[in-house]
Amino acid sequence: MSNQNKAATPSMRHWVATSPHPLAAAVRNVRRGVHGFTLPAPRVLVLPYLWLFLACRSAIFFVRRTLVAEPLFKAYCTRVGKGVTTGIYVPWVQGKGDLLVGDHVRISGKLSINFAARFVKRPCLEIGDHSDLAHDCRLVVGKSVKIGRHVEIAGGVTIRDSGGHPADPARRAAGAPPDEADVKPIVIHDNVWIGSQVLILPGSDIGEGSIVSAHSVVSGTVAPYTVVAGNPARRIGTLTPPPDRAHLAPATKPSPAAKPEASAAPAADGAAATG
C-alpha cells in the first residue's frame, strides 16, 4: 500500500472518536465512565488517611532537608553562619567562587548559582543575616553580588552582574565572553523587599528599605525607601524610614507652586531607579 493510501485510511482512534457505529459508541461510553469514576470519601476514613499522608510527607521532607539539602549547601559555602536553613532541594551551584552566608539565612526552595570565574579569580556572592531567598531564584555572579541583611527575595527572581554574552554579534557567534566592562557588581542593601519575577541587571544598586514590585526590571540605582515598578523600573512611591534612618528619606516632588528652577525635580523622580 502506498504512503498516500495509508494517509487516507482513518486510524482506529479516529474511527472510535467519530464513528456512529454501535461498537465505537460503546467504547466512547466506557471511556467517559472511566474518566468520570469516583469513590465516596466519608470523612471518618479520609481524614486519618490525610493525616497519615501529611505525617509521612513531613518526615520525608525533614530527612531530605536536614540530611541532604542543608549539609550539601553548607559544603558549598566559603563561610556559613548559624541557623542557616534550606528547603528540600539541593541548590545548584556551578563554577568556583566565594559563597558567604550570614546567620539565619533561609533558602526556601530551588536556588541556582552560577559563578563565572573568567573575570576575577574568585567571584563573590554574599548573603546577609536573616535574608530569605524564595523558590526558583537564579544568580549569575561574574564579579560580585552582595545581598544585605533582612532582605526578602520572592520567587523567580533573577540577579545577574553579567549579561552572559558580548554585544557584538560576531563575538557572540564565536562564543566569546561578554566584555569585562559590562560585568558590574550588584549591591542590594539591608531591608529590601524584591517581588516575584524581578530581573536585576549588572551594576544595580538597590537602596536600603526599598521595594521592587513584581515583574520589574532594575538597571541602575534605586534610592533608599522608595517603591519602584516597571521596565525599566521607575519610582512609583516613597516609604517612611525609621527615625534612626530619617536621613535616608527620599526626596519628594515639588508642589505646583514651586519655583521654575526646581522644574528638574520630576526628571530626577523618573530617574530614581536608574541613577
C-alpha positions in Angstrom: 0.0 0.0 0.0 1.4 3.4 -0.9 2.0 6.2 1.6 -0.9 8.2 0.1 -3.3 5.3 0.7 -2.1 4.9 4.3 -2.6 8.6 4.9 -6.2 8.3 3.5 -7.1 5.4 5.8 -8.5 6.7 9.1 -6.8 5.4 12.3 -8.6 3.3 14.8 -8.5 6.1 17.3 -10.2 8.5 14.8 -12.8 5.8 14.0 -13.7 5.3 17.7 -13.9 9.1 18.3 -16.1 9.9 15.3 -17.9 6.8 14.0 -21.7 6.3 14.7 -21.1 2.5 14.7 -22.6 1.0 17.9 -19.2 -0.5 18.9 -17.5 2.8 18.6 -20.3 4.5 20.6 -19.9 1.8 23.3 -16.2 2.4 23.6 -16.8 6.1 24.0 -19.3 5.5 26.7 -16.9 3.2 28.6 -14.2 5.9 28.3 -16.5 8.6 29.7 -17.4 6.2 32.5 -13.8 5.5 33.4 -12.9 9.2 33.4 -15.9 10.1 35.5 -15.4 7.3 38.0 -15.1 8.4 41.6 -15.3 6.8 45.1 -17.2 8.1 48.1 -15.0 9.8 50.7 -16.5 9.6 54.1 -14.6 11.9 56.5 -14.2 9.2 59.1 -12.0 7.4 56.7 -10.3 10.1 54.6 -9.2 12.4 57.5 -7.0 9.7 59.1 -5.7 8.9 55.6 -4.8 12.6 55.0 -3.1 12.8 58.5 -1.0 9.7 57.6 -0.1 11.2 54.3 0.9 14.5 55.8 2.9 12.8 58.6 4.8 10.7 56.0 5.4 13.7 53.8 6.7 15.8 56.7 9.1 13.0 57.8 10.4 12.6 54.3 10.9 16.3 53.8 12.6 16.6 57.2 15.1 13.9 56.2 15.7 15.5 52.7 16.3 18.9 54.3 18.4 18.1 57.3 20.4 15.2 55.9 20.7 16.1 52.2 20.0 19.7 51.1 21.3 21.7 54.1 24.6 19.8 54.5 25.4 20.0 50.8 24.5 23.7 50.6 26.8 24.4 53.6 29.5 22.4 51.9 29.4 24.8 49.0 29.8 27.8 51.4 33.1 29.5 52.0 31.6 30.9 55.2 28.3 30.0 56.7 26.6 31.4 59.8 24.5 29.8 62.4 20.8 28.8 61.9 21.1 28.6 58.1 18.2 26.5 56.6 17.1 25.4 53.2 14.1 23.6 51.7 14.2 20.1 50.3 16.2 20.9 47.2 19.9 20.9 46.9 21.0 24.3 45.5 22.5 24.1 42.0 25.9 25.7 42.1 28.2 25.9 39.0 31.7 27.3 38.8 34.0 28.3 41.6 33.6 31.3 43.8 33.2 32.5 47.3 29.7 32.0 48.8 29.5 33.9 52.1 26.3 33.3 54.0 25.3 35.1 57.3 23.3 33.9 60.3 19.7 32.6 60.0 19.6 32.8 56.2 16.7 30.9 54.7 16.8 29.3 51.2 13.1 28.5 50.7 13.2 26.4 47.5 15.3 25.8 44.4 18.3 28.0 44.0 20.6 28.3 41.1 24.1 30.0 41.4 26.4 30.3 38.5 29.9 31.6 39.2 31.7 32.9 36.1 35.3 32.9 37.1 36.8 34.4 33.9 36.6 38.0 35.1 38.1 37.7 38.6 39.8 34.8 40.3 37.1 34.3 42.9 33.6 35.8 42.2 31.8 36.5 45.4 28.2 36.1 46.4 27.4 37.4 49.9 24.0 36.9 51.6 23.5 38.9 54.8 21.9 37.8 58.1 18.2 36.9 58.2 17.7 37.2 54.5 15.3 34.9 52.7 15.5 33.7 49.1 12.3 32.1 47.9 11.8 29.3 45.4 13.4 29.3 41.9 15.8 32.2 42.3 18.7 32.5 39.9 22.0 34.3 40.4 24.8 34.8 37.9 28.0 36.1 39.6 30.9 37.3 37.4 32.5 39.6 39.9 30.3 40.4 43.0 26.7 40.2 44.2 26.1 41.5 47.7 22.7 40.9 49.4 22.3 42.8 52.7 20.6 41.9 55.9 16.9 41.2 56.3 16.4 41.1 52.5 13.2 39.4 51.2 13.6 38.0 47.7 10.4 36.4 46.3 10.2 33.5 43.9 11.5 33.5 40.3 13.9 36.5 40.8 17.0 36.6 38.6 20.1 38.6 39.7 23.0 38.8 37.3 26.0 41.0 37.3 26.9 39.8 33.7 24.8 39.7 30.6 26.4 36.4 29.6 27.2 37.4 26.0 29.1 40.2 24.2 27.1 42.9 22.4 28.9 42.3 19.1 27.1 39.7 17.0 30.4 38.3 15.6 31.8 37.8 19.0 28.6 36.1 20.2 28.7 33.8 17.2 32.3 32.9 18.1 31.3 32.1 21.7 33.3 34.9 23.2 32.6 36.1 26.8 31.0 39.4 27.5 33.2 42.5 27.7 34.7 42.9 31.2 33.4 46.4 31.3 29.9 45.0 31.0 30.3 42.9 34.2 29.3 45.2 37.0 28.9 44.3 40.7 25.4 44.4 42.2 24.5 45.6 45.7 21.2 45.0 47.4 21.2 46.9 50.7 19.5 46.0 54.0 15.7 45.6 54.5 14.9 45.4 50.8 11.9 43.6 49.5 12.1 42.2 45.9 8.9 41.0 44.4 8.4 37.9 42.2 9.9 37.5 38.7 12.1 40.6 39.1 15.2 40.9 36.9 18.1 42.7 38.4 20.8 43.7 35.8 24.5 44.4 36.1 25.5 47.5 38.1 22.3 47.8 40.0 22.4 49.3 43.5 19.1 48.9 45.4 18.9 51.2 48.3 18.1 50.3 51.9 14.4 49.7 52.8 13.2 49.9 49.2 10.6 47.7 47.5 10.9 46.4 43.9 7.5 45.5 42.5 6.9 42.1 40.9 8.0 41.7 37.2 10.1 44.8 37.3 13.5 45.2 35.5 16.1 47.1 37.6 19.1 48.6 35.9 20.9 51.3 37.8 20.3 52.8 41.2 17.1 52.6 43.4 17.0 55.3 46.1 16.5 54.2 49.7 13.0 53.8 51.0 11.3 54.0 47.6 8.9 51.8 45.7 9.8 51.1 42.1 8.0 49.2 39.3 8.1 48.6 35.5 10.6 48.0 32.8 12.8 49.8 33.3 11.9 50.3 37.0 10.8 53.8 38.0 9.7 55.3 41.3 6.0 55.0 42.0 6.0 55.7 45.7 8.0 56.5 48.8 8.3 55.0 52.2 8.9 56.5 55.6 12.2 55.3 57.1 12.6 54.5 60.8 13.5 57.5 63.0 17.2 56.5 63.2 17.3 56.3 59.3 15.5 59.5 58.6 18.4 60.9 56.8 17.7 58.4 54.0 14.2 59.7 53.4 13.6 60.0 49.6 13.1 63.5 48.2 9.5 64.3 47.2 8.2 66.0 44.1 7.9 69.8 44.3 4.5 71.3 44.6 2.9 73.0 41.5 3.8 76.4 43.1 7.5 75.6 43.1 9.9 78.0 41.5 10.7 77.4 37.8 14.3 76.5 38.6 13.0 73.4 40.5 11.4 72.0 37.4 14.1 69.4 37.0 12.8 67.6 40.0 10.3 65.4 38.0 13.1 64.2 35.9 15.0 63.2 39.0 11.9 61.4 40.2 11.7 59.5 37.0 15.3 58.5 37.2 15.1 57.3 40.8 15.6 53.7 39.7 18.2 54.4 37.1 20.7 56.7 38.8 
